[in-house]
Amino acid sequence: MLFTSLFLSGFISKAFADDDDFMSDLFGAKPTDFIKSRSYIGAVGISSTLDQWGDFNGSNSLVYGPVTYETSPVTALTNIEYDLIPSITRSYGWGVLVGQREGPWAVEASFWRSDHTASFFAGGATITEPASLQSINIDFKRYLFTQLPTQPFVSVGVSFPWLWVRQFSSIYAPTSPPTYLSTNDETISGIGFNLGAGLEIYLDNNFSLVGGAYQRWTGFNQVNGAEKIGLASIYFDGDPNSTLPTSNSTTGGVGGANNIGALEGDGLNLYVGTTFGFQ
């Protein structure tokens, strides 16, 4: 019995040791790695866009309302919000990042911002206004050829982007014809998935040059113009299958609008910059 206990204890200890060795080989640094462990910050120049062949092509618009109110004996309608979905061309900007690397793996958080011109095409005319595309990104990297100072990598992550456009949201009174009341700035936000690749050149543990590209696929599901509206409550202007949202509640609840779900806003993003290690 004592022999059996000693055997099992030794076997279990060896199994856990082998498992630790396996995890270390998979996720940890090897003695020959150029970079074994590193905390770092950095700055990058970026080139960003939203593809113009998706929903952000400068010809789509969204309508919210009117909503019918019953305040007996008076029936009233809310004002209509009209939000333009622009196209934006590729433009340049900047980003900052912070990360932690262990062996061949790194996790990185970053903030990106680029300034653009937003365009909308209607009735043979083009409307243009300033816009900015911003995002918070969380990416996981896997480095290759880690024994060398020049190391390619692949990355996967998530983004939380938002597009701000000046005066692309308007308010109209539901008269015939509609009465223009005001314009507002517009922010369209959502969540995206990143898949990328790049190259990092280490001079030492404290300094590197980095560049890469990633494709971002984004579903924008929130419009914040005059009001903050989920896309389930609004419909595409000009869609013959859409119906005006109506309600008989005194609180003006919305019903009858098409559930758009999300606007697709994909884009290839490029970056180049430098990182600085710290303890």
N, C-alpha and C positions, 0 to 999 in steps of 0.2 A: 504494500500500500504506500509506504514511504517512497519507494523507488518510482512508483507510478506518479505520485505527486511531484517528485523532483523532475521527472521526465516531462510532464505536462507543463510545469512552470518554465522549464528551459525552452520547450517548443514554443510556448506563447511569447516568451521574451524574444526569441529569435524571429518569430513572425512579425511582431511589432517593429523590431529593428529593421527587418527587410522592408516593411511597409514605409518606415521613415526614410530609408535609403531610396526607395522608389519615388516617394513624393519629393525628396530633395533633388533627385535626378531630373524629375519632370518640371519642377517649379523653381528650384534653387540655382545658384550660380555654381559653375564648375571652376576648378582651379585655373584653367586656361582662359577663362572669360576676361575680356578687356574691361568690362564694367560688371562689377559683382552686385553692388547695392548703391542706390543713388536717389536722393531727394532733389528736386529741381524746380525752377521757375523759368519762364521764357516769354518771348515776344515774337510775333510773326506778322508778316504782311500777307494779306489774303486777296483772292479774287473770287467773287461769289456771284451767283445768279439764281433765278428761278426760270425753268424752261418755259419758253413762250408757246410751245405746242400743247401745253396742258390747260388747266383751268385758268392759269394766269396769263391769258393771251390778249388782254386789253379790250375784250368785247363782252365779257360777262358782267352782270350786275345782280344784286340781291335786293329783295323788297321785304320789308317787315310791316305788316298792317295793311289797311286799317282794322282795328278791333272794335266791334260793336258793344256799346255800353247801354244797359237798360236801367235808367234812373227814373222810374215811372213818375209822371207821365211823359218824360222827355227821353228820346233815343239819341244817342250821340256816338261819334266815331273818334277814335284816337288819330293822331297825326301819323303820317306814313314816313318810315325811314327808308332811304334809297342809298345803298352802298355799292360803290364801283369796285370791281376787281381788276386791278391794273396789270399791265405787263411791265417788267423791268429788264433793262439790259445789263450785261455783265459790267461790274464795277469793282473798284479796289477799296481795301479797308485795312483794318488792323485787328489783332487778337492778342490776348494774354493767356497764359496757361500755368498750371501747377501740376506736378506729377510725382509719382513714386515708382522706382524701378527696382525689381528684385530678380537677379539672374536675367533670363531672356524675356521676362514679362514686365509690363508697366501699365499702370492705370493713370489716366490724365483727365483733368477737368479744365475747360477753357471757356472763354467768352470771346465771341467774334462780333464785329460790327463793320458794315460797309454801307456807303451812301450811294443812292441811285436816283435816276429820274423815272418816275412812274408815268405811264401813258395809258389813256383810254380813248377808244375810237368810237364815235357816234355821229350819225347824220352827216358824214363826210368831213367832220372836224376831228381834231386831235386835242385832247386835254392833257396837259403835263403838269406835274407837281413834284416837289422834292419827296424823297422816300428814304427810309433806312431799313436794312435787313439785319437783324440781330439774333443771336442764338447763344444758349448755354449748352455745352456739349460735354458728355462723359464718354471716354473712349478707352478701350483695352487694346494694348499693343503686344504683338509677339515678334521679337527680333530674331533674325537669322544671322549665321556666320558670326556668332557672338565673340569668338576669339580674335576677331579683327577690329581695328578702329573704325572701319567703314561698314555699317550694318544696315541692310534693308529690313523693312518690317511690314507687317500687315496689321490692320486695325479694324475693330468693330465697335459700334457704340450707339448711343441714343442722343438726340438733339431736342431742344425745346426752343424752336425759332418763333420770331414774331416779325411781321412786316408792318411798319408804320408809314402811313401816307398822309400828307397834309391835305385837308379839305376834300376828301373823297367820300364823305358821308353827308347826305343832305336830308333835311326835314321838310315835308310838304303837308299842308292842310288838305283833307279829303274833300275839297270843293270841286266844282266842275267849271272850268278846268282847275287842276290842283294849284294851290297857292304856295309859292316858295316862301319858306320861313327862315332857314338858316343853313349854314354848312358847318361841319365838324371834322376834326382829324379822325383818322380811322386806323385801328390796329387789328390785324388778322393773325391769330396765333394757333399753334398746334403742337404736334409731336412728330419727330422724324427718326429714321433709322440710318446710320452711317456705315459704309463699307469702304475701306481705303487701303492705300499702300504708300510707302515712302522710303526715304533713305536718311540716315543720320550718321554724321561724321564726327567722331569724338577726337578732340585734341588731347584731352585727359578727362579725369572724372568730374572736373569743374566746368568744362566748356564744350559745347557742341554746335554744329550747324545742322539744321534739319529742314527737309522739304518733302512735300507729298501732295496727294490728291485724294479726295473721297467723294463718292456719290452719296447724296442725301435724298432719301425718299420721305416726303412729309405729307401728312394729312392735317390740313388746317381746319379746325372745327369750332372756332370761336371768332366772332366779329365784335369788335368794340368800337362803335361809332358814337352816335348820340346816346345809345344804350349798349349794354353788354348783352349780346344775343347769341345763343347757341344755334348752330345751323339747322337743328331739327325744327326750329320755329320760323324759318324764313324760306322763301322760294326764289328760284331763278326768274328774273324779269323776262317776259316773252315766252315762257314755257307754257304751251297750250294745255298741258296736263295739270298745271298748278291752279289752285283755287285760293281766293282770298280767305285768310283766317278770320273766323267770326266767332262770337260768343254772346250768350245772353246773361253772363254773370256780371254782377256789379263791380267785380274786381278786374274785369277786362281780360280774362284768360284767353289764350290763343288756341284755336283748333282749326283743322282743315288745311293747313299748309303742308306742302311736300316735305318729307324728311330728306334733306340733301345729304346729311351725314358728315362729309368732309370734302374740302377742295384739295385736289392734288397739286402739290407744288414741289417738283423735284429739281435737282440741279447738281452740276459737277463743280466742286469747290477746290481751289488750289491754294497752297500756302508755302512760305519759305521764311525761315527765321533762325533764331539762336536760343539755346537754353544755358542756364547757369546752375551748377550743382551747389548745394549747401548742406551743412551738417545739422 
